[in-house]
Amino acid sequence: MKMNLKYMTAVLSIVVAGTLSSCSNKSQQQMPAANFETMKVTTKDVTMTTKYSATIRGRQDIDILPQVSGTLTKLCVTEGQVVKAGQALFIIDQVPFQAALNTALASLESAKAQLATSQLEYNSKKTLFDQNVVSDFDLQKASNALLTAKAALAQCEAQVVNARNNLSYTVVKSPSNGIVGTLPYRQGALVSPNMGQPLTTVSDNNQMYVYFSINETQLLTMTRESGSAEAAISAMPEIKLILVDGSEYKYTGKVESISGVVDRSTGTVQVRAVFNNPEKLLHSGSTGYVVIPTVYKDKIVIPATATVQVQDKFKVYLVDKDNIAHERLVITEPLTNGKEYVIKDGLKVGDLIVAEGAGMLKDGQNVKPNK
């Protein structure tokens, strides 16, 4: 009897387990497929943008240094003032230089008189020599004195030119149109050509240079696609400038040059773009960002929600005719706007993929497309 009881208990356990397993399998088979948004792969044109940190410089940033030493007697401009080429910026004490010019002029007059006297003496000696009154030695001596007087006159003329130039240098003028920078020296300061800090900087800001850096890989790709660095520059589209306050500058710029030297420490090359600055809104020394658009034409573009990133790779889920999702690795272009990816390889036009919620799928899962 005990034996039969144990046997019946074992049979009952097997029956119950089988029933539970059968119910579980039936439940799984009857579990409905999850709803997912799907899309058919097509091509279109899309523009992706890349942002780079940038520094702004005047087309010409000219350090103004004095050409003579002396005391500043007058500042003719103020910081931030717009100046024209040739406009006076500073005046250095002119008294010693005016005195030097006066001395040089007096020496010049003396040299002229001495030359005239030497010329008379030579003419007289020449006449007497022709009459055999004086010797050849006396005539040669008078000739040498005349040459010395002529050399002294030339030297005095050079001293006058030098003194006049030095006097003109006491008025420090702007070499170009632009805006005056800071003025670290005030009236009464002693200045010289060897001073470490310039009197000021004049920035030509009718056009501004904007400098930014791209990596060596980008340069190589651009050069290969265009055939040369010059062709790559010509092919680059107009770029936008984002100012330090986050606003977009109203004028677009154009890349003008790319450095031919790669910075060893950063692996980047410097790019220079030029922007017009008619409203003088850009200032030398400012910072910002440049935004460069890249246009992809007739490319497969899918939303970021259709992808799952695994380290440096991306995968999507293709939906077959039986509504089964199969994962597929794809290769994307390096640029993205954060919402879409341009596909280089892995998909073709007409493929049906899961457009949203790809991260919740597993390979081989049954899906119910929401088209």
C-alpha positions as CSV (number, residue, x, y, z in Angstrom):
1,M,0.0,0.0,0.0
2,K,2.9,2.3,0.9
3,M,4.5,1.4,-2.4
4,N,1.4,2.3,-4.4
5,L,1.1,5.6,-2.5
6,K,4.7,6.6,-3.5
7,Y,4.1,5.5,-7.1
8,M,0.9,7.6,-7.3
9,T,2.7,10.6,-5.8
10,A,5.5,10.4,-8.3
11,V,3.0,10.0,-11.2
12,L,1.0,13.0,-9.9
13,S,4.2,15.1,-9.7
14,I,5.1,14.3,-13.3
15,V,1.6,15.1,-14.5
16,V,1.5,18.4,-12.6
17,A,5.0,19.4,-13.9
18,G,4.0,18.5,-17.5
19,T,0.8,20.4,-17.2
20,L,2.6,23.5,-15.9
21,S,5.3,23.2,-18.6
22,S,2.5,22.9,-21.2
23,C,0.7,25.9,-19.9
24,S,4.0,27.9,-19.9
25,N,4.8,27.0,-23.5
26,K,1.3,27.8,-24.5
27,S,1.5,31.1,-22.7
28,Q,4.7,32.0,-24.5
29,Q,3.3,31.0,-27.9
30,Q,0.3,33.1,-27.3
31,M,2.3,36.2,-26.0
32,P,1.6,38.9,-28.6
33,A,4.4,40.5,-30.6
34,A,5.5,44.0,-29.3
35,N,4.6,47.0,-31.4
36,F,7.5,49.0,-32.9
37,E,7.7,51.9,-35.3
38,T,9.3,50.8,-38.6
39,M,10.5,52.6,-41.7
40,K,11.5,51.8,-45.2
41,V,15.1,52.8,-46.0
42,T,15.3,55.6,-48.6
43,T,17.9,58.2,-49.7
44,K,17.8,61.9,-49.3
45,D,20.1,65.0,-49.1
46,V,21.1,66.1,-45.6
47,T,23.5,68.7,-44.1
48,M,25.5,67.9,-41.1
49,T,27.4,70.6,-39.1
50,T,30.6,70.5,-37.1
51,K,31.5,73.0,-34.5
52,Y,35.1,74.1,-33.7
53,S,36.5,76.5,-31.1
54,A,37.9,79.6,-32.8
55,T,39.9,82.7,-32.0
56,I,39.4,86.1,-33.7
57,R,42.2,88.3,-34.9
58,G,42.3,91.5,-36.9
59,R,43.5,91.2,-40.5
60,Q,46.4,93.3,-39.3
61,D,47.4,93.6,-35.7
62,I,50.2,96.0,-35.7
63,D,52.3,96.7,-32.6
64,I,53.2,100.4,-32.4
65,L,56.7,101.0,-31.1
66,P,58.6,104.3,-31.1
67,Q,61.6,104.8,-33.4
68,V,63.3,107.3,-31.1
69,S,63.7,107.5,-27.3
70,G,62.1,110.3,-25.3
71,T,59.3,111.4,-23.0
72,L,55.7,111.1,-24.1
73,T,54.3,114.6,-24.2
74,K,50.9,113.9,-25.7
75,L,48.4,111.0,-26.3
76,C,46.4,111.9,-29.4
77,V,44.0,109.0,-29.3
78,T,41.9,107.0,-26.8
79,E,41.5,103.3,-26.4
80,G,39.0,101.8,-29.0
81,Q,39.2,104.9,-31.3
82,V,38.9,104.3,-35.0
83,V,42.0,105.8,-36.8
84,K,43.1,106.3,-40.3
85,A,46.5,105.5,-41.8
86,G,48.9,108.4,-41.1
87,Q,46.9,109.7,-38.2
88,A,49.0,110.9,-35.2
89,L,48.8,108.6,-32.2
90,F,51.5,109.9,-29.8
91,I,53.9,112.8,-29.6
92,I,57.3,112.4,-28.0
93,D,59.2,115.4,-26.6
94,Q,60.4,117.2,-29.7
95,V,62.8,119.8,-28.1
96,P,66.0,117.7,-28.3
97,F,65.3,116.5,-31.8
98,Q,64.5,120.0,-33.0
99,A,67.8,121.2,-31.5
100,A,69.6,118.4,-33.2
101,L,68.1,119.4,-36.5
102,N,69.0,123.0,-36.0
103,T,72.6,122.0,-35.2
104,A,72.7,119.8,-38.3
105,L,71.4,122.7,-40.5
106,A,74.0,125.1,-39.1
107,S,76.7,122.5,-39.8
108,L,75.4,122.2,-43.3
109,E,75.6,126.0,-43.9
110,S,79.2,125.9,-42.5
111,A,80.1,123.1,-44.9
112,K,78.6,125.0,-47.8
113,A,80.8,128.0,-47.0
114,Q,83.9,125.9,-46.6
115,L,83.2,124.2,-49.9
116,A,82.8,127.6,-51.6
117,T,86.2,128.7,-50.0
118,S,87.9,125.5,-51.1
119,Q,86.5,126.0,-54.6
120,L,87.9,129.5,-54.8
121,E,91.3,128.3,-53.6
122,Y,91.4,125.5,-56.1
123,N,90.4,127.9,-59.0
124,S,93.1,130.3,-58.0
125,K,95.8,127.6,-57.8
126,K,94.7,126.2,-61.1
127,T,95.1,129.6,-62.8
128,L,98.5,130.1,-61.2
129,F,99.5,126.5,-62.1
130,D,98.6,127.2,-65.7
131,Q,100.9,130.2,-65.6
132,N,103.7,128.1,-64.0
133,V,103.6,130.2,-60.9
134,V,102.8,127.4,-58.5
135,S,103.9,123.8,-58.5
136,D,101.8,120.7,-59.2
137,F,102.0,119.9,-55.4
138,D,100.2,123.1,-54.6
139,L,97.5,122.4,-57.2
140,Q,97.0,118.9,-55.9
141,K,96.8,120.1,-52.3
142,A,94.0,122.6,-53.3
143,S,92.2,119.8,-55.1
144,N,92.3,117.6,-52.1
145,A,91.0,120.4,-49.9
146,L,88.1,120.8,-52.3
147,L,87.3,117.1,-52.2
148,T,87.4,117.2,-48.4
149,A,85.0,120.1,-48.4
150,K,82.6,118.3,-50.7
151,A,82.7,115.2,-48.5
152,A,82.0,117.3,-45.4
153,L,79.0,118.9,-47.2
154,A,77.6,115.4,-48.1
155,Q,78.1,114.3,-44.5
156,C,76.3,117.4,-43.2
157,E,73.4,116.8,-45.6
158,A,73.1,113.2,-44.4
159,Q,73.0,114.5,-40.8
160,V,70.3,116.9,-41.7
161,V,68.2,114.1,-43.2
162,N,68.8,111.9,-40.1
163,A,67.9,114.8,-37.8
164,R,64.8,115.6,-39.8
165,N,63.7,112.0,-39.7
166,N,64.3,111.7,-36.0
167,L,62.2,114.8,-35.5
168,S,59.4,113.3,-37.6
169,Y,59.5,110.1,-35.6
170,T,58.5,112.1,-32.5
171,V,55.0,112.1,-34.0
172,V,54.1,108.4,-33.9
173,K,51.5,107.7,-36.6
174,S,49.2,104.9,-37.4
175,P,50.5,102.7,-40.2
176,S,47.0,101.6,-41.3
177,N,43.3,102.1,-40.8
178,G,42.1,100.3,-37.7
179,I,41.1,100.5,-34.0
180,V,43.4,101.5,-31.2
181,G,44.0,98.9,-28.5
182,T,45.1,99.5,-24.9
183,L,47.3,102.4,-24.0
184,P,49.6,101.2,-21.3
185,Y,51.8,104.4,-21.3
186,R,50.6,107.8,-20.2
187,Q,51.9,111.3,-20.7
188,G,55.3,111.7,-19.1
189,A,56.4,108.1,-19.5
190,L,59.9,107.5,-20.9
191,V,59.7,105.3,-24.1
192,S,62.3,103.8,-26.4
193,P,62.5,101.5,-29.5
194,N,63.7,98.7,-27.2
195,M,60.8,98.7,-24.8
196,G,59.2,95.3,-24.1
197,Q,55.5,96.4,-24.4
198,P,54.3,98.4,-27.4
199,L,52.7,101.8,-27.1
200,T,49.5,100.3,-28.4
201,T,48.2,97.9,-31.1
202,V,46.3,99.1,-34.1
203,S,44.0,96.4,-35.5
204,D,42.7,96.5,-39.0
205,N,39.2,95.1,-38.4
206,N,37.4,95.8,-41.7
207,Q,37.9,92.1,-42.2
208,M,38.7,89.7,-39.4
209,Y,40.6,86.4,-39.4
210,V,39.1,83.5,-37.5
211,Y,41.4,80.7,-36.7
212,F,40.4,77.2,-35.8
213,S,42.0,73.7,-35.9
214,I,41.0,70.4,-37.6
215,N,42.6,67.1,-37.1
216,E,45.0,65.4,-39.5
217,T,42.5,62.8,-40.5
218,Q,39.9,65.4,-41.6
219,L,42.6,67.1,-43.6
220,L,43.6,63.9,-45.3
221,T,40.0,63.0,-46.1
222,M,39.3,66.5,-47.6
223,T,42.5,66.4,-49.6
224,R,41.8,62.9,-51.0
225,E,38.2,63.8,-52.0
226,S,39.2,67.1,-53.7
227,G,42.5,66.1,-55.1
228,S,44.6,68.8,-53.4
229,A,44.6,71.1,-50.4
230,E,43.9,74.1,-52.7
231,A,40.9,72.3,-54.3
232,A,39.7,71.3,-50.8
233,I,39.7,75.0,-49.7
234,S,37.8,76.1,-52.8
235,A,35.3,73.3,-52.3
236,M,34.6,74.2,-48.7
237,P,31.2,75.9,-48.1
238,E,30.7,79.2,-46.4
239,I,30.9,78.9,-42.7
240,K,29.0,80.4,-39.8
241,L,30.4,82.1,-36.6
242,I,28.9,81.7,-33.2
243,L,29.9,84.6,-30.9
244,V,30.9,84.2,-27.3
245,D,27.3,85.1,-26.1
246,G,25.9,82.2,-28.2
247,S,24.4,84.4,-30.9
248,E,25.1,83.7,-34.6
249,Y,27.1,86.3,-36.5
250,K,25.0,87.7,-39.3
251,Y,27.7,87.4,-42.0
252,T,29.2,84.2,-43.2
253,G,32.9,83.6,-43.8
254,K,35.1,81.7,-46.2
255,V,38.1,79.5,-45.5
256,E,41.1,81.2,-46.9
257,S,44.0,79.0,-46.0
258,I,45.0,75.7,-44.3
259,S,48.4,75.4,-42.6
260,G,50.7,72.8,-44.2
261,V,52.3,71.9,-40.9
262,V,50.7,69.5,-38.4
263,D,51.1,70.4,-34.7
264,R,52.9,67.4,-33.2
265,S,51.5,68.0,-29.7
266,T,47.8,68.1,-30.8
267,G,47.8,66.3,-34.2
268,T,45.9,69.2,-35.8
269,V,46.4,71.8,-38.5
270,Q,45.3,75.4,-38.3
271,V,42.7,76.8,-40.6
272,R,42.1,80.5,-41.3
273,A,38.8,81.9,-42.4
274,V,38.0,85.5,-43.2
275,F,34.8,87.4,-42.2
276,N,33.7,90.9,-43.2
277,N,33.2,93.2,-40.2
278,P,31.4,96.3,-41.5
279,E,29.6,96.9,-38.2
280,K,32.8,96.5,-36.1
281,L,31.1,93.9,-34.0
282,L,34.1,91.5,-34.1
283,H,37.1,92.4,-32.0
284,S,40.7,91.1,-32.1
285,G,41.3,88.7,-29.3
286,S,37.7,87.5,-29.0
287,T,36.7,83.8,-29.1
288,G,33.8,81.9,-30.5
289,Y,32.9,78.9,-32.6
290,V,32.8,78.2,-36.3
291,V,30.1,76.0,-37.7
292,I,31.0,74.1,-40.9
293,P,28.3,72.4,-42.9
294,T,28.9,69.2,-44.7
295,V,26.3,68.3,-47.4
296,Y,25.6,64.6,-48.1
297,K,23.6,64.1,-51.3
298,D,21.4,61.1,-52.1
299,K,22.5,59.2,-49.0
300,I,20.8,56.7,-46.8
301,V,19.8,58.5,-43.6
302,I,18.2,56.9,-40.6
303,P,17.2,58.3,-37.2
304,A,19.4,57.8,-34.2
305,T,16.6,56.0,-32.4
306,A,16.9,53.2,-35.0
307,T,20.5,52.4,-33.9
308,V,22.2,50.7,-31.0
309,Q,25.8,51.7,-30.3
310,V,28.1,48.9,-29.2
311,Q,31.5,50.5,-28.4
312,D,32.5,52.0,-31.8
313,K,30.0,50.1,-33.8
314,F,26.4,50.6,-34.7
315,K,23.7,48.1,-35.3
316,V,20.1,48.3,-36.6
317,Y,17.3,45.7,-36.7
318,L,15.9,44.6,-40.1
319,V,12.4,43.3,-40.1
320,D,11.8,40.3,-42.5
321,K,8.6,39.3,-44.2
322,D,7.6,37.2,-41.1
323,N,8.0,40.3,-38.9
324,I,11.1,38.9,-37.2
325,A,13.8,41.4,-36.3
326,H,17.4,40.6,-37.2
327,E,20.3,42.7,-36.1
328,R,22.6,44.2,-38.7
329,L,25.9,46.0,-38.3
330,V,26.1,49.3,-40.2
331,I,28.9,51.8,-41.0
332,T,28.1,55.4,-40.5
333,E,29.7,58.7,-41.7
334,P,31.7,60.4,-38.9
335,L,29.5,63.5,-38.8
336,T,26.1,63.5,-37.2
337,N,23.6,66.1,-35.9
338,G,22.8,63.9,-32.9
339,K,19.4,63.0,-34.4
340,E,20.3,61.2,-37.6
341,Y,23.1,59.1,-39.0
342,V,24.3,58.9,-42.6
343,I,24.9,55.2,-43.5
344,K,27.9,54.3,-45.6
345,D,27.4,50.6,-45.7
346,G,25.1,47.9,-44.2
347,L,21.7,49.0,-45.6
348,K,20.1,49.3,-49.0
349,V,17.1,51.2,-50.3
350,G,13.9,49.3,-49.6
351,D,15.0,47.6,-46.4
352,L,12.5,47.6,-43.5
353,I,14.0,48.5,-40.2
354,V,12.8,49.3,-36.7
355,A,12.8,53.1,-36.4
356,E,12.3,53.5,-32.7
357,G,13.2,51.5,-29.6
358,A,15.9,49.5,-31.2
359,G,17.6,49.3,-27.8
360,M,14.8,47.2,-26.4
361,L,15.0,44.5,-29.1
362,K,16.8,41.2,-29.3
363,D,17.9,39.3,-32.4
364,G,15.1,37.1,-33.6
365,Q,12.4,38.8,-31.7
366,N,8.9,38.9,-33.2
367,V,7.7,42.5,-33.8
368,K,4.5,44.0,-34.9
369,P,5.3,46.9,-37.2
370,N,3.5,50.3,-36.7
371,K,3.8,51.9,-40.1
